[in-house]
Amino acid sequence: MPERHYMIDPLRNQKIIFDLIEKTQYFTIHAPRQTGKTTLLHELAHRLNKEGNYISVVFSVESAGYRSITEETANKKIINSLYSSSGQYLNKKNCPIPPEKYTKDLTLENYLIDWAISQTKPIVLLLDEIDSLYDDVLVSVLRQLRNGFQIRPKRFPSTVALVGLRDVREYKLKVRPSEASLGSGSPFNIKAKSILLGTWTKEEITELYNQHTKDTGQVFTKEVINRIYELTGGQPWLVNAIANEIVVEILNEDYTKKITLAHAEEAKENLIKRRDTHLDSLLDKLKEPRVKNIVSAIINGDSLVYDNFNDDLLYVMDLGIIRKEKYDIIFSNEIYREIIPRVLNFSMQENIREEGMTSCYINPDGKLDMDKLLKAFQKF
């Protein structure tokens, strides 16, 4: 919320989105959790409505995101979510009809057709959490959107954006084995472009932190910002969490105190130990075999080459866990690089502690006594 929070414009580098809307295209936006997808969507819808050339609504389909749901019930839940959200963005005359007053067969396709016909302006529909849907429900929603593609923009939304953690190729793997075909009429053949939201640059982090400096006089020096960038890789949630940890938790909002490199290191350790929601969500992904296989290969020093046809590799990159750097595949930032091996090797670490193997070469402050460690290794 711009009136309450420090922000940088989420649409600052997104000319491509406006070009796709102007060309009445369908597209996907995907990015890891807590990188600003929903903020971008809300800003986009409000800006389009304010400019007055389009009618735009953001709505989530997450209410239909469980395995046991029927297609009929899913349609109702998704339509209810759309109608409920439309009131946040549009005046009454531009909103769709209340679902309980709809007299035709209540499907998303029919509902969108009648809404588009009733409007004089083209509709830009932004579907959030699309990859929360499962199996037949996901295929059904995509088929209905694909069916409307041919009759847009007069009788269907002119642009549809599907927004989630993953690209459309991942939806295919989610609903069917990779070897099975849905034919040339596949519901997945509906997007003109796939947009991956990137992490922040040092310049953007500086822009964000300078807003705090302007308000309080407390400075994040270039040296501190460079270190925070190394720790976070520009991941938006981590960038905010590190700053909040330093300013609020470590310095107790005493703006007269200087922010140092030691504070950045302490903040990193605190986040890792606490395993806040973002890190917990990230670590939960390590339970998936396809994720664990990739990160284990990196930890073990196995050679991983970027391959545009390796779905597992692209999936883990989409989750924001790893990134490509020149010819190598590495963890996205220092915090991930440190916490992921800790989690994967936790049971091994506990066993070592239980066997008392470390007591001889660890000092009371928890640091290594290198002389004792090397002598123990020679003896071993």
C-alpha positions as CSV (number, residue, x, y, z in Angstrom):
1,M,0.0,0.0,0.0
2,P,1.9,3.1,-1.2
3,E,0.3,5.3,1.5
4,R,1.8,3.1,4.2
5,H,4.8,1.3,2.8
6,Y,8.1,2.2,1.1
7,M,7.7,1.0,-2.5
8,I,9.2,1.1,-5.9
9,D,6.9,1.2,-8.9
10,P,6.0,-2.4,-9.7
11,L,5.3,-1.6,-13.3
12,R,8.6,0.4,-13.9
13,N,10.1,-2.2,-16.3
14,Q,6.9,-3.7,-17.7
15,K,6.3,-2.0,-21.0
16,I,5.9,-5.5,-22.5
17,I,2.7,-6.0,-20.4
18,F,1.1,-2.8,-21.8
19,D,2.2,-3.8,-25.4
20,L,0.5,-7.3,-24.9
21,I,-2.7,-5.7,-23.6
22,E,-2.8,-3.3,-26.6
23,K,-2.4,-6.3,-28.9
24,T,-5.3,-8.1,-27.1
25,Q,-3.0,-11.1,-26.2
26,Y,-3.2,-13.7,-23.5
27,F,0.0,-14.0,-21.4
28,T,1.4,-15.5,-18.2
29,I,3.2,-13.8,-15.3
30,H,5.1,-16.1,-13.0
31,A,7.6,-15.6,-10.2
32,P,8.5,-17.1,-6.8
33,R,6.4,-16.4,-3.7
34,Q,6.6,-12.9,-2.2
35,T,8.3,-11.2,-5.1
36,G,5.5,-8.7,-5.8
37,K,3.2,-10.5,-8.3
38,T,0.0,-9.5,-6.5
39,T,1.2,-5.9,-5.9
40,L,1.9,-5.6,-9.6
41,L,-1.5,-6.9,-10.6
42,H,-3.4,-4.5,-8.3
43,E,-1.3,-1.6,-9.6
44,L,-1.9,-2.6,-13.2
45,A,-5.7,-3.0,-12.8
46,H,-6.0,0.4,-11.0
47,R,-3.8,2.1,-13.6
48,L,-5.8,0.7,-16.5
49,N,-9.1,1.7,-14.9
50,K,-7.8,5.2,-14.1
51,E,-6.6,5.7,-17.7
52,G,-10.1,4.8,-18.9
53,N,-9.4,2.7,-22.0
54,Y,-10.1,-0.6,-20.4
55,I,-12.0,-2.3,-17.6
56,S,-9.7,-4.4,-15.5
57,V,-10.2,-6.7,-12.5
58,V,-7.8,-8.9,-10.4
59,F,-9.2,-11.9,-8.8
60,S,-7.9,-15.1,-7.2
61,V,-9.0,-18.6,-8.2
62,E,-7.5,-20.1,-5.0
63,S,-10.9,-20.8,-3.5
64,A,-11.3,-23.6,-6.1
65,G,-7.8,-25.0,-5.5
66,Y,-8.3,-28.4,-3.9
67,R,-8.4,-31.9,-5.4
68,S,-11.8,-33.1,-4.4
69,I,-13.7,-30.2,-6.0
70,T,-16.0,-30.8,-9.0
71,E,-15.9,-28.7,-12.1
72,E,-19.4,-27.3,-11.4
73,T,-18.5,-26.2,-7.9
74,A,-15.2,-24.8,-9.1
75,N,-17.0,-22.6,-11.7
76,K,-19.3,-21.2,-9.0
77,K,-16.4,-20.4,-6.7
78,I,-14.3,-18.8,-9.4
79,I,-17.3,-16.7,-10.6
80,N,-18.1,-15.6,-7.1
81,S,-14.5,-14.6,-6.5
82,L,-14.5,-12.6,-9.8
83,Y,-17.8,-10.8,-8.9
84,S,-16.7,-10.1,-5.3
85,S,-13.3,-8.6,-6.5
86,S,-14.9,-6.5,-9.3
87,G,-16.4,-4.2,-6.7
88,Q,-12.9,-3.2,-5.6
89,Y,-12.0,-2.0,-9.0
90,L,-15.1,-0.9,-10.9
91,N,-18.2,1.1,-10.5
92,K,-21.5,-0.7,-10.4
93,K,-22.3,-0.3,-14.1
94,N,-19.0,-2.0,-15.2
95,C,-19.3,-4.9,-12.8
96,P,-20.6,-8.3,-14.0
97,I,-24.1,-9.4,-13.0
98,P,-24.4,-10.9,-9.5
99,P,-24.0,-14.7,-9.9
100,E,-27.3,-15.4,-8.1
101,K,-29.2,-13.4,-10.7
102,Y,-27.5,-15.2,-13.7
103,T,-30.2,-17.2,-15.5
104,K,-28.0,-19.2,-18.0
105,D,-25.8,-22.2,-17.3
106,L,-23.3,-20.8,-14.8
107,T,-20.0,-21.5,-16.4
108,L,-17.0,-19.1,-16.4
109,E,-17.1,-19.0,-20.2
110,N,-20.8,-18.0,-20.4
111,Y,-20.4,-15.5,-17.5
112,L,-17.4,-13.7,-19.2
113,I,-19.2,-13.7,-22.6
114,D,-22.3,-11.9,-21.2
115,W,-20.1,-9.5,-19.2
116,A,-18.0,-8.5,-22.2
117,I,-21.1,-8.0,-24.4
118,S,-22.6,-5.7,-21.8
119,Q,-19.6,-3.4,-21.8
120,T,-18.4,-0.8,-24.2
121,K,-14.7,-1.0,-23.2
122,P,-12.5,-4.1,-23.6
123,I,-11.9,-6.1,-20.4
124,V,-8.5,-7.0,-19.1
125,L,-8.8,-10.0,-16.7
126,L,-6.0,-10.8,-14.3
127,L,-6.3,-14.3,-12.8
128,D,-4.1,-14.7,-9.7
129,E,-3.0,-18.1,-8.2
130,I,-3.9,-20.0,-11.4
131,D,-1.6,-22.8,-10.5
132,S,-3.5,-23.5,-7.3
133,L,-6.0,-25.4,-9.5
134,Y,-5.8,-29.1,-9.9
135,D,-6.4,-31.7,-12.7
136,D,-9.7,-31.4,-14.5
137,V,-10.6,-28.1,-13.0
138,L,-7.4,-26.5,-14.3
139,V,-7.9,-28.0,-17.7
140,S,-11.6,-26.9,-17.7
141,V,-10.7,-23.2,-16.8
142,L,-8.0,-23.1,-19.4
143,R,-10.3,-24.6,-22.1
144,Q,-13.0,-22.0,-21.3
145,L,-10.5,-19.2,-21.6
146,R,-9.2,-20.7,-24.9
147,N,-12.7,-21.0,-26.3
148,G,-13.3,-17.3,-25.7
149,F,-10.0,-16.3,-27.4
150,Q,-11.6,-16.5,-30.9
151,I,-14.5,-14.1,-30.1
152,R,-12.5,-11.4,-28.1
153,P,-12.6,-8.5,-27.7
154,K,-16.3,-7.8,-28.3
155,R,-17.7,-10.9,-26.8
156,F,-14.9,-12.0,-24.4
157,P,-12.2,-10.3,-22.3
158,S,-9.7,-8.9,-24.8
159,T,-6.7,-9.8,-22.6
160,V,-6.3,-12.6,-20.0
161,A,-3.2,-12.8,-17.8
162,L,-2.6,-16.1,-15.9
163,V,-0.5,-15.4,-12.8
164,G,1.2,-17.8,-10.5
165,L,4.4,-19.4,-9.3
166,R,5.0,-21.4,-12.5
167,D,4.9,-21.1,-16.2
168,V,2.2,-22.8,-18.3
169,R,4.6,-25.7,-19.1
170,E,4.3,-26.6,-15.4
171,Y,0.5,-26.7,-15.6
172,K,0.9,-29.5,-18.2
173,L,3.1,-31.6,-15.9
174,K,0.6,-31.0,-13.1
175,V,-2.4,-32.4,-14.8
176,R,-1.0,-35.2,-16.9
177,P,2.2,-37.3,-17.5
178,S,4.6,-35.6,-19.9
179,E,4.2,-38.3,-22.5
180,A,0.4,-38.0,-22.8
181,S,-1.0,-35.6,-25.4
182,L,-4.0,-33.3,-25.3
183,G,-3.9,-32.8,-29.0
184,S,-3.6,-29.7,-31.1
185,G,-6.5,-28.2,-29.2
186,S,-4.6,-28.2,-26.0
187,P,-5.9,-25.6,-23.5
188,F,-2.3,-24.7,-22.8
189,N,-1.8,-23.2,-26.3
190,I,-3.3,-19.9,-25.2
191,K,-0.4,-17.6,-24.3
192,A,1.5,-15.2,-26.5
193,K,4.2,-14.5,-23.9
194,S,5.5,-15.7,-20.5
195,I,6.8,-13.0,-18.2
196,L,9.1,-14.0,-15.4
197,L,9.3,-11.2,-12.7
198,G,13.0,-10.6,-11.9
199,T,14.7,-9.8,-8.6
200,W,15.8,-6.2,-7.7
201,T,19.0,-4.6,-8.7
202,K,21.4,-2.8,-6.3
203,E,20.0,0.5,-7.7
204,E,16.4,-0.5,-6.9
205,I,17.3,-1.6,-3.4
206,T,19.1,1.7,-2.9
207,E,16.0,3.5,-4.2
208,L,13.8,1.6,-1.7
209,Y,16.2,2.2,1.3
210,N,16.6,5.8,0.4
211,Q,12.9,6.3,1.2
212,H,13.7,5.2,4.8
213,T,16.6,7.6,4.9
214,K,14.5,10.5,3.7
215,D,11.9,9.8,6.4
216,T,14.3,9.2,9.3
217,G,17.8,10.3,8.4
218,Q,19.1,6.8,9.1
219,V,21.5,5.8,6.2
220,F,22.0,2.5,4.5
221,T,25.6,3.0,3.2
222,K,26.7,1.7,-0.2
223,E,28.9,-0.8,1.6
224,V,25.9,-2.2,3.6
225,I,23.6,-2.2,0.5
226,N,26.2,-4.2,-1.4
227,R,26.4,-6.7,1.4
228,I,22.6,-7.0,1.6
229,Y,22.5,-7.5,-2.2
230,E,25.0,-10.4,-1.8
231,L,23.0,-11.9,1.0
232,T,19.6,-11.6,-0.7
233,G,20.3,-11.7,-4.4
234,G,17.7,-8.9,-4.7
235,Q,14.9,-11.2,-3.6
236,P,12.2,-8.6,-2.6
237,W,11.0,-10.3,0.6
238,L,14.5,-10.9,1.8
239,V,15.5,-7.3,1.0
240,N,12.6,-6.0,3.1
241,A,13.1,-8.6,5.9
242,I,16.8,-7.8,6.3
243,A,16.1,-4.0,6.5
244,N,13.2,-4.6,9.0
245,E,15.3,-6.9,11.1
246,I,18.1,-4.3,11.4
247,V,15.9,-1.2,11.9
248,V,13.1,-2.6,14.1
249,E,14.5,-5.7,15.9
250,I,18.2,-5.0,16.3
251,L,18.3,-1.2,16.6
252,N,14.8,-0.9,18.2
253,E,13.9,2.0,15.7
254,D,16.6,4.2,17.2
255,Y,17.3,6.2,14.0
256,T,20.3,7.9,15.5
257,K,22.3,4.6,15.4
258,K,24.5,3.8,12.5
259,I,23.7,0.7,10.4
260,T,26.8,-1.4,10.0
261,L,27.9,-4.6,8.1
262,A,27.7,-6.4,11.5
263,H,24.1,-5.6,11.7
264,A,23.5,-7.1,8.2
265,E,25.2,-10.3,9.3
266,E,23.2,-10.5,12.5
267,A,20.0,-9.9,10.6
268,K,20.9,-12.7,8.2
269,E,21.5,-15.2,11.1
270,N,18.3,-14.1,12.8
271,L,16.2,-14.8,9.7
272,I,17.8,-18.2,9.1
273,K,17.3,-19.3,12.8
274,R,13.7,-18.0,12.9
275,R,12.8,-19.5,9.5
276,D,10.1,-16.9,8.8
277,T,7.1,-17.7,6.5
278,H,9.1,-17.1,3.3
279,L,11.9,-19.4,4.2
280,D,9.6,-22.0,5.6
281,S,7.6,-22.0,2.3
282,L,10.9,-22.3,0.4
283,L,12.1,-25.2,2.5
284,D,8.8,-27.0,2.1
285,K,9.6,-27.2,-1.6
286,L,12.7,-29.3,-0.7
287,K,10.4,-32.2,0.0
288,E,9.6,-32.5,-3.7
289,P,11.9,-35.0,-5.3
290,R,12.5,-33.0,-8.4
291,V,13.6,-30.0,-6.3
292,K,15.7,-32.0,-3.9
293,N,17.5,-33.7,-6.8
294,I,18.6,-30.4,-8.3
295,V,19.7,-28.7,-5.0
296,S,21.5,-31.9,-3.9
297,A,23.4,-31.9,-7.2
298,I,24.5,-28.3,-6.5
299,I,25.6,-29.1,-2.9
300,N,27.5,-32.2,-4.1
301,G,29.3,-30.2,-6.7
302,D,27.8,-32.2,-9.6
303,S,27.9,-30.5,-13.0
304,L,24.6,-28.8,-13.9
305,V,24.4,-27.2,-17.3
306,Y,21.5,-24.8,-18.1
307,D,19.1,-26.7,-20.4
308,N,16.0,-25.1,-21.7
309,F,14.4,-28.5,-22.1
310,N,15.1,-29.7,-18.5
311,D,11.7,-29.2,-16.8
312,D,13.0,-29.9,-13.3
313,L,15.8,-27.4,-13.7
314,L,13.5,-24.7,-15.1
315,Y,10.9,-25.4,-12.3
316,V,13.5,-24.9,-9.5
317,M,14.6,-21.7,-11.3
318,D,11.0,-20.5,-11.5
319,L,10.7,-21.1,-7.7
320,G,13.6,-18.7,-7.3
321,I,15.8,-21.2,-5.5
322,I,18.5,-21.3,-8.1
323,R,19.8,-19.1,-10.9
324,K,22.1,-19.2,-13.9
325,E,25.4,-17.3,-13.6
326,K,27.5,-17.4,-16.7
327,Y,27.9,-21.2,-17.2
328,D,27.0,-22.3,-13.7
329,I,23.8,-23.1,-11.9
330,I,24.0,-21.7,-8.3
331,F,21.8,-20.9,-5.4
332,S,20.0,-17.6,-5.9
333,N,21.5,-15.9,-2.9
334,E,23.8,-16.4,0.1
335,I,20.9,-16.9,2.5
336,Y,19.4,-19.8,0.4
337,R,22.9,-21.2,-0.1
338,E,23.4,-21.3,3.7
339,I,20.0,-22.5,4.9
340,I,19.2,-25.2,2.3
341,P,22.2,-27.4,3.1
342,R,21.5,-26.9,6.8
343,V,18.0,-28.3,6.4
344,L,19.0,-31.2,4.1
345,N,21.8,-32.2,6.4
346,F,20.0,-31.6,9.7
347,S,19.7,-35.3,10.7
348,M,23.4,-35.8,9.9
349,Q,24.4,-32.8,12.0
350,E,22.3,-34.0,14.9
351,N,23.9,-37.5,14.8
352,I,27.4,-35.9,14.8
353,R,26.5,-33.9,17.9
354,E,25.1,-36.9,19.6
355,E,28.3,-38.9,19.0
356,G,30.4,-36.2,20.7
357,M,32.7,-36.0,17.6
358,T,32.7,-32.2,17.6
359,S,33.4,-31.4,21.2
360,C,37.2,-31.6,20.9
361,Y,37.6,-28.9,18.2
362,I,34.7,-26.5,18.9
363,N,35.4,-23.6,21.2
364,P,32.9,-22.4,23.9
365,D,31.9,-19.6,21.5
366,G,30.9,-22.2,18.9
367,K,33.7,-21.4,16.5
368,L,36.2,-23.9,15.2
369,D,39.6,-24.5,16.8
370,M,41.5,-25.1,13.6
371,D,44.6,-26.7,15.2
372,K,42.5,-29.3,17.1
373,L,40.4,-29.9,14.0
374,L,43.4,-30.6,11.8
375,K,45.0,-32.8,14.4
376,A,41.8,-34.8,14.8
377,F,41.6,-35.1,11.0
378,Q,45.2,-36.4,10.8
379,K,44.5,-38.9,13.5
380,F,41.3,-40.0,11.6
